[in-house]
């Protein structure tokens, strides 16, 4: 289907179902640009959480490894 605007092309590429949640959450008029802004904000927040999540995973993995070594030995 041919797109009428860049925003509409993005909606088609991401899917109407995926953007529906963001469209329901926006008060912007027209709705689609507001939904895309919320979607971009969500992506930024998700990206900002990658480093803390990575550090948490490494700390947890090391703690589990230390506990297993303490109980069962290095091998």
mmJSON file of the N, C-alpha and C atoms, coordinates in Angstrom:
{"data_MODEL":{"atom_site":{
"group_PDB":["ATOM","ATOM","ATOM","ATOM","ATOM","ATOM","ATOM","ATOM","ATOM","ATOM","ATOM","ATOM","ATOM","ATOM","ATOM","ATOM","ATOM","ATOM","ATOM","ATOM","ATOM","ATOM","ATOM","ATOM","ATOM","ATOM","ATOM","ATOM","ATOM","ATOM","ATOM","ATOM","ATOM","ATOM","ATOM","ATOM","ATOM","ATOM","ATOM","ATOM","ATOM","ATOM","ATOM","ATOM","ATOM","ATOM","ATOM","ATOM","ATOM","ATOM","ATOM","ATOM","ATOM","ATOM","ATOM","ATOM","ATOM","ATOM","ATOM","ATOM","ATOM","ATOM","ATOM","ATOM","ATOM","ATOM","ATOM","ATOM","ATOM","ATOM","ATOM","ATOM","ATOM","ATOM","ATOM","ATOM","ATOM","ATOM","ATOM","ATOM","ATOM","ATOM","ATOM","ATOM","ATOM","ATOM","ATOM","ATOM","ATOM","ATOM","ATOM","ATOM","ATOM","ATOM","ATOM","ATOM","ATOM","ATOM","ATOM","ATOM","ATOM","ATOM","ATOM","ATOM","ATOM","ATOM","ATOM","ATOM","ATOM","ATOM","ATOM","ATOM","ATOM","ATOM","ATOM","ATOM","ATOM","ATOM","ATOM","ATOM","ATOM","ATOM","ATOM","ATOM","ATOM","ATOM","ATOM","ATOM","ATOM","ATOM","ATOM","ATOM","ATOM","ATOM","ATOM","ATOM","ATOM","ATOM","ATOM","ATOM","ATOM","ATOM","ATOM","ATOM","ATOM","ATOM","ATOM","ATOM","ATOM","ATOM","ATOM","ATOM","ATOM","ATOM","ATOM","ATOM","ATOM","ATOM","ATOM","ATOM","ATOM","ATOM","ATOM","ATOM","ATOM","ATOM","ATOM","ATOM","ATOM","ATOM","ATOM","ATOM","ATOM","ATOM","ATOM","ATOM","ATOM","ATOM","ATOM","ATOM","ATOM","ATOM","ATOM","ATOM","ATOM","ATOM","ATOM","ATOM","ATOM","ATOM","ATOM","ATOM","ATOM","ATOM","ATOM","ATOM","ATOM","ATOM","ATOM","ATOM","ATOM","ATOM","ATOM","ATOM","ATOM","ATOM","ATOM","ATOM","ATOM","ATOM","ATOM","ATOM","ATOM","ATOM","ATOM","ATOM","ATOM","ATOM","ATOM","ATOM","ATOM","ATOM","ATOM","ATOM","ATOM"],
"id":[1,2,3,4,5,6,7,8,9,10,11,12,13,14,15,16,17,18,19,20,21,22,23,24,25,26,27,28,29,30,31,32,33,34,35,36,37,38,39,40,41,42,43,44,45,46,47,48,49,50,51,52,53,54,55,56,57,58,59,60,61,62,63,64,65,66,67,68,69,70,71,72,73,74,75,76,77,78,79,80,81,82,83,84,85,86,87,88,89,90,91,92,93,94,95,96,97,98,99,100,101,102,103,104,105,106,107,108,109,110,111,112,113,114,115,116,117,118,119,120,121,122,123,124,125,126,127,128,129,130,131,132,133,134,135,136,137,138,139,140,141,142,143,144,145,146,147,148,149,150,151,152,153,154,155,156,157,158,159,160,161,162,163,164,165,166,167,168,169,170,171,172,173,174,175,176,177,178,179,180,181,182,183,184,185,186,187,188,189,190,191,192,193,194,195,196,197,198,199,200,201,202,203,204,205,206,207,208,209,210,211,212,213,214,215,216,217,218,219,220,221,222,223,224,225],
"type_symbol":["N","C","C","N","C","C","N","C","C","N","C","C","N","C","C","N","C","C","N","C","C","N","C","C","N","C","C","N","C","C","N","C","C","N","C","C","N","C","C","N","C","C","N","C","C","N","C","C","N","C","C","N","C","C","N","C","C","N","C","C","N","C","C","N","C","C","N","C","C","N","C","C","N","C","C","N","C","C","N","C","C","N","C","C","N","C","C","N","C","C","N","C","C","N","C","C","N","C","C","N","C","C","N","C","C","N","C","C","N","C","C","N","C","C","N","C","C","N","C","C","N","C","C","N","C","C","N","C","C","N","C","C","N","C","C","N","C","C","N","C","C","N","C","C","N","C","C","N","C","C","N","C","C","N","C","C","N","C","C","N","C","C","N","C","C","N","C","C","N","C","C","N","C","C","N","C","C","N","C","C","N","C","C","N","C","C","N","C","C","N","C","C","N","C","C","N","C","C","N","C","C","N","C","C","N","C","C","N","C","C","N","C","C","N","C","C","N","C","C","N","C","C","N","C","C"],
"label_atom_id":["N","CA","C","N","CA","C","N","CA","C","N","CA","C","N","CA","C","N","CA","C","N","CA","C","N","CA","C","N","CA","C","N","CA","C","N","CA","C","N","CA","C","N","CA","C","N","CA","C","N","CA","C","N","CA","C","N","CA","C","N","CA","C","N","CA","C","N","CA","C","N","CA","C","N","CA","C","N","CA","C","N","CA","C","N","CA","C","N","CA","C","N","CA","C","N","CA","C","N","CA","C","N","CA","C","N","CA","C","N","CA","C","N","CA","C","N","CA","C","N","CA","C","N","CA","C","N","CA","C","N","CA","C","N","CA","C","N","CA","C","N","CA","C","N","CA","C","N","CA","C","N","CA","C","N","CA","C","N","CA","C","N","CA","C","N","CA","C","N","CA","C","N","CA","C","N","CA","C","N","CA","C","N","CA","C","N","CA","C","N","CA","C","N","CA","C","N","CA","C","N","CA","C","N","CA","C","N","CA","C","N","CA","C","N","CA","C","N","CA","C","N","CA","C","N","CA","C","N","CA","C","N","CA","C","N","CA","C","N","CA","C","N","CA","C","N","CA","C","N","CA","C","N","CA","C","N","CA","C","N","CA","C"],
"label_alt_id":[null,null,null,null,null,null,null,null,null,null,null,null,null,null,null,null,null,null,null,null,null,null,null,null,null,null,null,null,null,null,null,null,null,null,null,null,null,null,null,null,null,null,null,null,null,null,null,null,null,null,null,null,null,null,null,null,null,null,null,null,null,null,null,null,null,null,null,null,null,null,null,null,null,null,null,null,null,null,null,null,null,null,null,null,null,null,null,null,null,null,null,null,null,null,null,null,null,null,null,null,null,null,null,null,null,null,null,null,null,null,null,null,null,null,null,null,null,null,null,null,null,null,null,null,null,null,null,null,null,null,null,null,null,null,null,null,null,null,null,null,null,null,null,null,null,null,null,null,null,null,null,null,null,null,null,null,null,null,null,null,null,null,null,null,null,null,null,null,null,null,null,null,null,null,null,null,null,null,null,null,null,null,null,null,null,null,null,null,null,null,null,null,null,null,null,null,null,null,null,null,null,null,null,null,null,null,null,null,null,null,null,null,null,null,null,null,null,null,null,null,null,null,null,null,null],
"label_comp_id":["UNK","UNK","UNK","UNK","UNK","UNK","UNK","UNK","UNK","UNK","UNK","UNK","UNK","UNK","UNK","UNK","UNK","UNK","UNK","UNK","UNK","UNK","UNK","UNK","UNK","UNK","UNK","UNK","UNK","UNK","UNK","UNK","UNK","UNK","UNK","UNK","UNK","UNK","UNK","UNK","UNK","UNK","UNK","UNK","UNK","UNK","UNK","UNK","UNK","UNK","UNK","UNK","UNK","UNK","UNK","UNK","UNK","UNK","UNK","UNK","UNK","UNK","UNK","UNK","UNK","UNK","UNK","UNK","UNK","UNK","UNK","UNK","UNK","UNK","UNK","UNK","UNK","UNK","UNK","UNK","UNK","UNK","UNK","UNK","UNK","UNK","UNK","UNK","UNK","UNK","UNK","UNK","UNK","UNK","UNK","UNK","UNK","UNK","UNK","UNK","UNK","UNK","UNK","UNK","UNK","UNK","UNK","UNK","UNK","UNK","UNK","UNK","UNK","UNK","UNK","UNK","UNK","UNK","UNK","UNK","UNK","UNK","UNK","UNK","UNK","UNK","UNK","UNK","UNK","UNK","UNK","UNK","UNK","UNK","UNK","UNK","UNK","UNK","UNK","UNK","UNK","UNK","UNK","UNK","UNK","UNK","UNK","UNK","UNK","UNK","UNK","UNK","UNK","UNK","UNK","UNK","UNK","UNK","UNK","UNK","UNK","UNK","UNK","UNK","UNK","UNK","UNK","UNK","UNK","UNK","UNK","UNK","UNK","UNK","UNK","UNK","UNK","UNK","UNK","UNK","UNK","UNK","UNK","UNK","UNK","UNK","UNK","UNK","UNK","UNK","UNK","UNK","UNK","UNK","UNK","UNK","UNK","UNK","UNK","UNK","UNK","UNK","UNK","UNK","UNK","UNK","UNK","UNK","UNK","UNK","UNK","UNK","UNK","UNK","UNK","UNK","UNK","UNK","UNK","UNK","UNK","UNK","UNK","UNK","UNK"],
"label_asym_id":["A","A","A","A","A","A","A","A","A","A","A","A","A","A","A","A","A","A","A","A","A","A","A","A","A","A","A","A","A","A","A","A","A","A","A","A","A","A","A","A","A","A","A","A","A","A","A","A","A","A","A","A","A","A","A","A","A","A","A","A","A","A","A","A","A","A","A","A","A","A","A","A","A","A","A","A","A","A","A","A","A","A","A","A","A","A","A","A","A","A","A","A","A","A","A","A","A","A","A","A","A","A","A","A","A","A","A","A","A","A","A","A","A","A","A","A","A","A","A","A","A","A","A","A","A","A","A","A","A","A","A","A","A","A","A","A","A","A","A","A","A","A","A","A","A","A","A","A","A","A","A","A","A","A","A","A","A","A","A","A","A","A","A","A","A","A","A","A","A","A","A","A","A","A","A","A","A","A","A","A","A","A","A","A","A","A","A","A","A","A","A","A","A","A","A","A","A","A","A","A","A","A","A","A","A","A","A","A","A","A","A","A","A","A","A","A","A","A","A","A","A","A","A","A","A"],
"label_entity_id":["1","1","1","1","1","1","1","1","1","1","1","1","1","1","1","1","1","1","1","1","1","1","1","1","1","1","1","1","1","1","1","1","1","1","1","1","1","1","1","1","1","1","1","1","1","1","1","1","1","1","1","1","1","1","1","1","1","1","1","1","1","1","1","1","1","1","1","1","1","1","1","1","1","1","1","1","1","1","1","1","1","1","1","1","1","1","1","1","1","1","1","1","1","1","1","1","1","1","1","1","1","1","1","1","1","1","1","1","1","1","1","1","1","1","1","1","1","1","1","1","1","1","1","1","1","1","1","1","1","1","1","1","1","1","1","1","1","1","1","1","1","1","1","1","1","1","1","1","1","1","1","1","1","1","1","1","1","1","1","1","1","1","1","1","1","1","1","1","1","1","1","1","1","1","1","1","1","1","1","1","1","1","1","1","1","1","1","1","1","1","1","1","1","1","1","1","1","1","1","1","1","1","1","1","1","1","1","1","1","1","1","1","1","1","1","1","1","1","1","1","1","1","1","1","1"],
"label_seq_id":[1,1,1,2,2,2,3,3,3,4,4,4,5,5,5,6,6,6,7,7,7,8,8,8,9,9,9,10,10,10,11,11,11,12,12,12,13,13,13,14,14,14,15,15,15,16,16,16,17,17,17,18,18,18,19,19,19,20,20,20,21,21,21,22,22,22,23,23,23,24,24,24,25,25,25,26,26,26,27,27,27,28,28,28,29,29,29,30,30,30,31,31,31,32,32,32,33,33,33,34,34,34,35,35,35,36,36,36,37,37,37,38,38,38,39,39,39,40,40,40,41,41,41,42,42,42,43,43,43,44,44,44,45,45,45,46,46,46,47,47,47,48,48,48,49,49,49,50,50,50,51,51,51,52,52,52,53,53,53,54,54,54,55,55,55,56,56,56,57,57,57,58,58,58,59,59,59,60,60,60,61,61,61,62,62,62,63,63,63,64,64,64,65,65,65,66,66,66,67,67,67,68,68,68,69,69,69,70,70,70,71,71,71,72,72,72,73,73,73,74,74,74,75,75,75],
"pdbx_PDB_ins_code":[null,null,null,null,null,null,null,null,null,null,null,null,null,null,null,null,null,null,null,null,null,null,null,null,null,null,null,null,null,null,null,null,null,null,null,null,null,null,null,null,null,null,null,null,null,null,null,null,null,null,null,null,null,null,null,null,null,null,null,null,null,null,null,null,null,null,null,null,null,null,null,null,null,null,null,null,null,null,null,null,null,null,null,null,null,null,null,null,null,null,null,null,null,null,null,null,null,null,null,null,null,null,null,null,null,null,null,null,null,null,null,null,null,null,null,null,null,null,null,null,null,null,null,null,null,null,null,null,null,null,null,null,null,null,null,null,null,null,null,null,null,null,null,null,null,null,null,null,null,null,null,null,null,null,null,null,null,null,null,null,null,null,null,null,null,null,null,null,null,null,null,null,null,null,null,null,null,null,null,null,null,null,null,null,null,null,null,null,null,null,null,null,null,null,null,null,null,null,null,null,null,null,null,null,null,null,null,null,null,null,null,null,null,null,null,null,null,null,null,null,null,null,null,null,null],
"Cartn_x":[0.846,0.0,0.891,0.587,1.356,1.059,2.093,1.941,1.666,0.861,0.558,1.572,2.293,3.245,4.35,5.472,6.53,6.027,5.188,4.65,3.823,3.012,2.183,3.061,4.144,5.072,5.707,6.055,6.627,5.598,4.358,3.296,3.129,3.139,2.998,4.192,5.385,6.579,6.595,6.181,6.181,4.969,3.864,2.563,1.575,0.358,-0.719,-0.978,-0.857,-1.083,-0.073,1.207,2.235,2.005,1.663,1.483,0.132,-0.8,-2.121,-2.075,-1.201,-1.047,-0.606,0.309,0.828,-0.204,-0.967,-2.036,-3.102,-3.397,-4.394,-3.893,-2.581,-2.009,-1.758,-1.805,-1.483,-2.728,-2.502,-3.583,-3.337,-2.281,-1.922,-2.944,-3.105,-3.956,-3.142,-2.865,-3.292,-2.562,-3.172,-2.726,-1.393,-1.19,-0.017,1.306,1.518,2.801,3.037,1.988,2.123,2.471,1.847,2.136,3.582,4.053,5.445,6.42,6.066,6.912,6.98,5.852,5.849,6.666,6.542,7.293,8.801,9.214,10.628,11.097,10.264,10.607,10.786,9.898,10.005,11.316,11.695,12.958,14.146,14.095,15.176,15.279,14.133,14.134,14.682,14.265,14.755,16.267,16.764,18.207,18.961,18.387,19.045,19.15,18.284,18.304,19.267,19.837,20.703,21.958,22.631,23.862,23.582,22.588,22.312,21.878,21.103,20.68,21.876,22.791,24.015,24.808,25.004,25.765,25.083,23.785,23.029,23.22,23.155,23.321,24.708,25.746,27.117,27.297,26.797,26.915,26.191,24.976,24.214,24.919,25.407,26.085,27.334,28.092,29.29,28.939,27.866,27.446,27.009,26.278,25.869,27.089,28.013,29.238,30.016,30.172,30.887,30.206,28.873,28.132,28.309,28.251,28.422,29.833,30.824,32.212,32.398,31.785,31.908,31.297,30.243,29.591,30.216,30.489,30.913,32.376,33.075,34.452,34.548,35.76,35.997,35.656,35.721,35.441,34.006],
"Cartn_y":[-1.182,0.0,1.245,2.21,3.441,4.318,4.942,5.797,7.226,7.907,9.305,10.247,9.793,10.653,9.801,10.442,9.674,9.023,9.736,9.159,7.914,7.979,6.829,5.67,5.954,4.9,4.227,5.023,4.46,3.579,4.041,3.248,1.915,1.933,0.704,-0.222,0.347,-0.47,-1.094,-0.332,-0.847,-1.712,-1.431,-2.096,-1.257,-1.271,-0.531,-1.09,-2.405,-3.029,-2.535,-2.433,-1.982,-0.526,0.314,1.734,2.041,1.093,1.319,1.682,1.041,1.339,2.781,3.233,4.597,5.616,5.253,6.146,6.307,5.229,5.291,6.143,6.231,6.955,8.43,8.837,10.224,11.108,12.366,13.354,14.306,14.014,14.886,14.793,15.88,15.91,16.549,15.874,14.521,13.486,12.343,11.323,10.671,10.365,9.596,10.256,11.559,12.146,12.036,12.202,12.055,10.63,9.667,8.26,7.929,8.455,8.204,8.856,10.025,10.681,9.837,9.277,8.399,7.137,6.593,5.397,5.686,6.829,7.214,7.421,8.044,8.254,6.906,5.952,4.621,3.957,4.106,3.535,4.166,5.476,6.162,5.681,5.52,5.031,3.607,2.778,1.401,1.368,2.209,2.272,2.731,3.671,4.178,3.094,2.101,1.04,-0.097,-0.109,-1.224,-1.323,-0.22,-0.284,-0.737,-0.166,-0.662,-2.134,-2.541,-3.936,-4.842,-4.422,-5.193,-5.368,-4.279,-4.357,-5.27,-5.185,-6.046,-7.511,-7.812,-9.192,-9.715,-8.918,-9.356,-9.593,-8.69,-8.836,-10.1,-10.32,-11.513,-12.796,-12.804,-13.989,-14.298,-13.263,-13.48,-13.984,-13.46,-13.911,-15.375,-15.764,-17.169,-18.052,-17.607,-18.373,-18.55,-17.469,-17.549,-18.521,-18.477,-19.371,-20.829,-21.106,-22.465,-22.975,-22.128,-22.518,-22.789,-21.982,-22.19,-23.517,-23.947,-25.198,-26.402,-26.299,-27.458,-27.423,-26.343,-26.218,-25.656,-25.359,-24.7,-25.582,-26.866,-27.77,-28.241],
"Cartn_z":[0.0,0.0,0.0,-0.81,-0.882,0.331,0.869,2.042,1.624,2.42,2.146,2.765,3.788,4.477,5.074,5.461,6.131,7.42,8.186,9.415,9.121,8.075,7.708,7.257,6.557,6.129,7.338,8.35,9.58,10.271,10.335,10.959,10.239,8.935,8.168,8.39,8.503,8.71,10.103,11.111,12.483,12.766,12.184,12.248,13.05,12.549,13.213,14.598,14.754,16.063,17.091,16.696,17.621,18.02,17.059,17.365,17.998,17.948,18.524,19.995,20.739,22.173,22.37,21.546,21.656,21.193,20.171,19.707,20.787,21.496,22.569,23.735,23.902,25.037,24.753,23.505,23.173,23.151,23.488,23.403,22.241,21.466,20.351,19.225,18.524,17.331,16.217,15.117,14.798,15.667,15.807,16.746,16.361,15.098,14.672,15.046,14.802,15.213,16.724,17.517,18.964,19.349,18.678,18.95,18.589,17.474,17.076,18.055,18.588,19.592,20.861,21.291,22.465,22.2,21.002,20.632,20.689,20.169,20.203,21.635,22.47,23.882,24.572,24.298,24.887,24.469,23.216,22.74,23.46,23.696,24.413,25.856,26.518,27.898,27.944,27.007,26.949,26.741,25.854,25.598,26.84,27.579,28.784,29.858,29.807,30.811,30.466,29.273,28.886,29.75,30.013,30.811,32.247,32.952,34.308,34.315,33.318,33.233,33.009,32.16,31.907,33.194,33.933,35.179,36.194,36.297,37.202,36.823,35.537,35.079,35.406,35.21,35.494,36.991,37.822,39.273,39.739,39.23,39.618,39.154,37.93,37.401,38.221,38.587,39.391,40.79,41.381,42.706,42.668,41.638,41.503,41.3,40.475,40.247,41.549,42.311,43.592,44.551,44.608,45.496,45.064,43.77,43.294,43.549,43.344,43.624,45.111,45.963,47.412,47.832,47.168,47.547,46.861,45.562,44.784,44.34,44.6,44.164,42.76,42.346,41.067,39.868,40.042,38.916,38.985],
"occupancy":[1.0,1.0,1.0,1.0,1.0,1.0,1.0,1.0,1.0,1.0,1.0,1.0,1.0,1.0,1.0,1.0,1.0,1.0,1.0,1.0,1.0,1.0,1.0,1.0,1.0,1.0,1.0,1.0,1.0,1.0,1.0,1.0,1.0,1.0,1.0,1.0,1.0,1.0,1.0,1.0,1.0,1.0,1.0,1.0,1.0,1.0,1.0,1.0,1.0,1.0,1.0,1.0,1.0,1.0,1.0,1.0,1.0,1.0,1.0,1.0,1.0,1.0,1.0,1.0,1.0,1.0,1.0,1.0,1.0,1.0,1.0,1.0,1.0,1.0,1.0,1.0,1.0,1.0,1.0,1.0,1.0,1.0,1.0,1.0,1.0,1.0,1.0,1.0,1.0,1.0,1.0,1.0,1.0,1.0,1.0,1.0,1.0,1.0,1.0,1.0,1.0,1.0,1.0,1.0,1.0,1.0,1.0,1.0,1.0,1.0,1.0,1.0,1.0,1.0,1.0,1.0,1.0,1.0,1.0,1.0,1.0,1.0,1.0,1.0,1.0,1.0,1.0,1.0,1.0,1.0,1.0,1.0,1.0,1.0,1.0,1.0,1.0,1.0,1.0,1.0,1.0,1.0,1.0,1.0,1.0,1.0,1.0,1.0,1.0,1.0,1.0,1.0,1.0,1.0,1.0,1.0,1.0,1.0,1.0,1.0,1.0,1.0,1.0,1.0,1.0,1.0,1.0,1.0,1.0,1.0,1.0,1.0,1.0,1.0,1.0,1.0,1.0,1.0,1.0,1.0,1.0,1.0,1.0,1.0,1.0,1.0,1.0,1.0,1.0,1.0,1.0,1.0,1.0,1.0,1.0,1.0,1.0,1.0,1.0,1.0,1.0,1.0,1.0,1.0,1.0,1.0,1.0,1.0,1.0,1.0,1.0,1.0,1.0,1.0,1.0,1.0,1.0,1.0,1.0,1.0,1.0,1.0,1.0,1.0,1.0],
"B_iso_or_equiv":[0.0,0.0,0.0,0.0,0.0,0.0,0.0,0.0,0.0,0.0,0.0,0.0,0.0,0.0,0.0,0.0,0.0,0.0,0.0,0.0,0.0,0.0,0.0,0.0,0.0,0.0,0.0,0.0,0.0,0.0,0.0,0.0,0.0,0.0,0.0,0.0,0.0,0.0,0.0,0.0,0.0,0.0,0.0,0.0,0.0,0.0,0.0,0.0,0.0,0.0,0.0,0.0,0.0,0.0,0.0,0.0,0.0,0.0,0.0,0.0,0.0,0.0,0.0,0.0,0.0,0.0,0.0,0.0,0.0,0.0,0.0,0.0,0.0,0.0,0.0,0.0,0.0,0.0,0.0,0.0,0.0,0.0,0.0,0.0,0.0,0.0,0.0,0.0,0.0,0.0,0.0,0.0,0.0,0.0,0.0,0.0,0.0,0.0,0.0,0.0,0.0,0.0,0.0,0.0,0.0,0.0,0.0,0.0,0.0,0.0,0.0,0.0,0.0,0.0,0.0,0.0,0.0,0.0,0.0,0.0,0.0,0.0,0.0,0.0,0.0,0.0,0.0,0.0,0.0,0.0,0.0,0.0,0.0,0.0,0.0,0.0,0.0,0.0,0.0,0.0,0.0,0.0,0.0,0.0,0.0,0.0,0.0,0.0,0.0,0.0,0.0,0.0,0.0,0.0,0.0,0.0,0.0,0.0,0.0,0.0,0.0,0.0,0.0,0.0,0.0,0.0,0.0,0.0,0.0,0.0,0.0,0.0,0.0,0.0,0.0,0.0,0.0,0.0,0.0,0.0,0.0,0.0,0.0,0.0,0.0,0.0,0.0,0.0,0.0,0.0,0.0,0.0,0.0,0.0,0.0,0.0,0.0,0.0,0.0,0.0,0.0,0.0,0.0,0.0,0.0,0.0,0.0,0.0,0.0,0.0,0.0,0.0,0.0,0.0,0.0,0.0,0.0,0.0,0.0,0.0,0.0,0.0,0.0,0.0,0.0],
"pdbx_formal_charge":[null,null,null,null,null,null,null,null,null,null,null,null,null,null,null,null,null,null,null,null,null,null,null,null,null,null,null,null,null,null,null,null,null,null,null,null,null,null,null,null,null,null,null,null,null,null,null,null,null,null,null,null,null,null,null,null,null,null,null,null,null,null,null,null,null,null,null,null,null,null,null,null,null,null,null,null,null,null,null,null,null,null,null,null,null,null,null,null,null,null,null,null,null,null,null,null,null,null,null,null,null,null,null,null,null,null,null,null,null,null,null,null,null,null,null,null,null,null,null,null,null,null,null,null,null,null,null,null,null,null,null,null,null,null,null,null,null,null,null,null,null,null,null,null,null,null,null,null,null,null,null,null,null,null,null,null,null,null,null,null,null,null,null,null,null,null,null,null,null,null,null,null,null,null,null,null,null,null,null,null,null,null,null,null,null,null,null,null,null,null,null,null,null,null,null,null,null,null,null,null,null,null,null,null,null,null,null,null,null,null,null,null,null,null,null,null,null,null,null,null,null,null,null,null,null],
"auth_seq_id":[1,1,1,2,2,2,3,3,3,4,4,4,5,5,5,6,6,6,7,7,7,8,8,8,9,9,9,10,10,10,11,11,11,12,12,12,13,13,13,14,14,14,15,15,15,16,16,16,17,17,17,18,18,18,19,19,19,20,20,20,21,21,21,22,22,22,23,23,23,24,24,24,25,25,25,26,26,26,27,27,27,28,28,28,29,29,29,30,30,30,31,31,31,32,32,32,33,33,33,34,34,34,35,35,35,36,36,36,37,37,37,38,38,38,39,39,39,40,40,40,41,41,41,42,42,42,43,43,43,44,44,44,45,45,45,46,46,46,47,47,47,48,48,48,49,49,49,50,50,50,51,51,51,52,52,52,53,53,53,54,54,54,55,55,55,56,56,56,57,57,57,58,58,58,59,59,59,60,60,60,61,61,61,62,62,62,63,63,63,64,64,64,65,65,65,66,66,66,67,67,67,68,68,68,69,69,69,70,70,70,71,71,71,72,72,72,73,73,73,74,74,74,75,75,75],
"auth_comp_id":["UNK","UNK","UNK","UNK","UNK","UNK","UNK","UNK","UNK","UNK","UNK","UNK","UNK","UNK","UNK","UNK","UNK","UNK","UNK","UNK","UNK","UNK","UNK","UNK","UNK","UNK","UNK","UNK","UNK","UNK","UNK","UNK","UNK","UNK","UNK","UNK","UNK","UNK","UNK","UNK","UNK","UNK","UNK","UNK","UNK","UNK","UNK","UNK","UNK","UNK","UNK","UNK","UNK","UNK","UNK","UNK","UNK","UNK","UNK","UNK","UNK","UNK","UNK","UNK","UNK","UNK","UNK","UNK","UNK","UNK","UNK","UNK","UNK","UNK","UNK","UNK","UNK","UNK","UNK","UNK","UNK","UNK","UNK","UNK","UNK","UNK","UNK","UNK","UNK","UNK","UNK","UNK","UNK","UNK","UNK","UNK","UNK","UNK","UNK","UNK","UNK","UNK","UNK","UNK","UNK","UNK","UNK","UNK","UNK","UNK","UNK","UNK","UNK","UNK","UNK","UNK","UNK","UNK","UNK","UNK","UNK","UNK","UNK","UNK","UNK","UNK","UNK","UNK","UNK","UNK","UNK","UNK","UNK","UNK","UNK","UNK","UNK","UNK","UNK","UNK","UNK","UNK","UNK","UNK","UNK","UNK","UNK","UNK","UNK","UNK","UNK","UNK","UNK","UNK","UNK","UNK","UNK","UNK","UNK","UNK","UNK","UNK","UNK","UNK","UNK","UNK","UNK","UNK","UNK","UNK","UNK","UNK","UNK","UNK","UNK","UNK","UNK","UNK","UNK","UNK","UNK","UNK","UNK","UNK","UNK","UNK","UNK","UNK","UNK","UNK","UNK","UNK","UNK","UNK","UNK","UNK","UNK","UNK","UNK","UNK","UNK","UNK","UNK","UNK","UNK","UNK","UNK","UNK","UNK","UNK","UNK","UNK","UNK","UNK","UNK","UNK","UNK","UNK","UNK","UNK","UNK","UNK","UNK","UNK","UNK"],
"auth_asym_id":["A","A","A","A","A","A","A","A","A","A","A","A","A","A","A","A","A","A","A","A","A","A","A","A","A","A","A","A","A","A","A","A","A","A","A","A","A","A","A","A","A","A","A","A","A","A","A","A","A","A","A","A","A","A","A","A","A","A","A","A","A","A","A","A","A","A","A","A","A","A","A","A","A","A","A","A","A","A","A","A","A","A","A","A","A","A","A","A","A","A","A","A","A","A","A","A","A","A","A","A","A","A","A","A","A","A","A","A","A","A","A","A","A","A","A","A","A","A","A","A","A","A","A","A","A","A","A","A","A","A","A","A","A","A","A","A","A","A","A","A","A","A","A","A","A","A","A","A","A","A","A","A","A","A","A","A","A","A","A","A","A","A","A","A","A","A","A","A","A","A","A","A","A","A","A","A","A","A","A","A","A","A","A","A","A","A","A","A","A","A","A","A","A","A","A","A","A","A","A","A","A","A","A","A","A","A","A","A","A","A","A","A","A","A","A","A","A","A","A","A","A","A","A","A","A"],
"auth_atom_id":["N","CA","C","N","CA","C","N","CA","C","N","CA","C","N","CA","C","N","CA","C","N","CA","C","N","CA","C","N","CA","C","N","CA","C","N","CA","C","N","CA","C","N","CA","C","N","CA","C","N","CA","C","N","CA","C","N","CA","C","N","CA","C","N","CA","C","N","CA","C","N","CA","C","N","CA","C","N","CA","C","N","CA","C","N","CA","C","N","CA","C","N","CA","C","N","CA","C","N","CA","C","N","CA","C","N","CA","C","N","CA","C","N","CA","C","N","CA","C","N","CA","C","N","CA","C","N","CA","C","N","CA","C","N","CA","C","N","CA","C","N","CA","C","N","CA","C","N","CA","C","N","CA","C","N","CA","C","N","CA","C","N","CA","C","N","CA","C","N","CA","C","N","CA","C","N","CA","C","N","CA","C","N","CA","C","N","CA","C","N","CA","C","N","CA","C","N","CA","C","N","CA","C","N","CA","C","N","CA","C","N","CA","C","N","CA","C","N","CA","C","N","CA","C","N","CA","C","N","CA","C","N","CA","C","N","CA","C","N","CA","C","N","CA","C","N","CA","C","N","CA","C","N","CA","C","N","CA","C","N","CA","C"],
"pdbx_PDB_model_num":[1,1,1,1,1,1,1,1,1,1,1,1,1,1,1,1,1,1,1,1,1,1,1,1,1,1,1,1,1,1,1,1,1,1,1,1,1,1,1,1,1,1,1,1,1,1,1,1,1,1,1,1,1,1,1,1,1,1,1,1,1,1,1,1,1,1,1,1,1,1,1,1,1,1,1,1,1,1,1,1,1,1,1,1,1,1,1,1,1,1,1,1,1,1,1,1,1,1,1,1,1,1,1,1,1,1,1,1,1,1,1,1,1,1,1,1,1,1,1,1,1,1,1,1,1,1,1,1,1,1,1,1,1,1,1,1,1,1,1,1,1,1,1,1,1,1,1,1,1,1,1,1,1,1,1,1,1,1,1,1,1,1,1,1,1,1,1,1,1,1,1,1,1,1,1,1,1,1,1,1,1,1,1,1,1,1,1,1,1,1,1,1,1,1,1,1,1,1,1,1,1,1,1,1,1,1,1,1,1,1,1,1,1,1,1,1,1,1,1,1,1,1,1,1,1]
}}}
